[in-house]
Amino acid sequence: MRAISGLWRWRHNPLRRGTDLAEAWLALTALLLVTLAAPLIGVFSGSAAHSSLQRSVRAQQQSRHLVTATVVRELERPAPAADPEPVGGDAGRHVLARWTAPDGTDRREPVQARLADPEPGDRFRIWTDGHGDRVARPLDAGTATAHAVLAGAGVALLTAGLFEGARRLTVRRMLHRRYARWDREWGRVGPDWGRAGADS
């Protein structure tokens, strides 16, 4: 980005090469894209993610139901790995539980319940779908918003990185072309370098 500070200096300088001015304009353009376009792209991406996640929140809240399960007995072995999430706070005990699904069917399955000392008849709450199958807790609006903000920030940073990467790649190609021109010029005048009257 040092080329930006030299943009004004190169304006009327007789030593200015075309590539010097091109590099300065390229750096200025990249700076504007990084500071203006990348944040806007991030905002639009975050907004789109927020809308999509809020639709998911509403759909999950409509399709998932909090039901009361009753402990039948504590189990010696762990519940199946397909258990979407333990119920309650920290890791709990494995129990055989029964509950009535929202569609009216009775369910009886092993689950992990976060009860300190489960006894038959103890009650706890679980999330199920409409058929009574265990599901994870529905996404809440606050978490969805946080995910959307992170997505927007990530897209903005990625976009800024792409702009800066494109600038660096373009400058590198310009340098390679400049060095190739210098090599050609040196190949043309190099053999006569230092000889008296070589240019006459």
Secondary structure, DSSP 8 states (H G I E B T S, - for coil): -HHHHTTTTTTT-TT--HHHHHHHHHHHHHHHIIIIIHHHHHHHHHHHHHHHHHHHHHHHHHH-EEEEEEEEEE-SS---TT----BSSSS-EEEEEEEE-TTS-EEEEEEEE--SS--TT-EEEEEE-TTS-B------HHHHHHHHHHHHHHHHHHHHHHHHHHHHHHHHHHHHHHHHHHHHHHHHHGGGTT-TTTT-
